[in-house]
Amino acid sequence: MNLVLLGPPGAGKGTQAVKIADYFSIPHISTGDMFRRVVALKTELGEKAKSYMEKGQLVPDEIVIGIVKQRLDEADCQSGFLLDGFPRTVAQAEALDKALAAQKRQLDFVLNIKTSSEEIIKRLTGRRVCPTCGAVYHIIFKPPQSNLLCDNCKAKLVQREDDKEEIVKKRLQVYEEQTSPLLAYYSKTGKLKEINGGKAVDEVFAQIKAVLTK
């Protein structure tokens, strides 16, 4: 089964990706993991990607697509894959379709985990982390036993910069602007499946299983 997973930051995409990959025995391929891997291996494409990342620049499409194509050629992807974080643009989606067609393959489904902005803001702005041991809490869903102190090492919990409300809103705006054309592209193919991400983790996964096992 060949899948693409879409969803805004805070929609629970990472959690569901792990569940999907485990249940259907397919590799979970995230853009970040791919980049780190090819950079560590010092491949030609990895070195090119590294030169852009070190300058804080976006890696050009042709390099990203080349890295994705190499990954999809590997043995563990021959029975299926779950792409997470790619494609991000219509141009990348078209290039992915072309690359798969050359291998006589195609995407089966594109899952879009939809969650309201209000819910995402509540999830992300309520997150607190321990600067000492890295433990993660949430002031509503997973509060520490003692007010804003880590259960493990008693350090004072902090809010990450990118979890502050104004930053979260900007991230959501960028995602919406970037992804809307991509959703329209996949909607035309009939492969886009909308998943309600506002429910509990197991309920969200039950929706995904229902779509993928029809």
Buried (B, 14 or more C-beta within 10 A) or exposed (E): BBBBBBBBBBBBBBBBBEBBBEEBEBBBBBBEBBBBBBBEEEBEBBEBBBEBBEEEEEBEBEBBBBBBBBBBEEEEBEEBBBBBBBBBBBBBBEBBBEBBEEEEBEBEBBBBBBBEBEBBBBBBBBBBBBEEEEBEBBBEEEBBEEEBBBBEEEBEBEBEEEBEEEBBBEBBEEBEEEBEEBBEBBEEEEBBBBBEBBBEEEEBBEBBBEEBEE
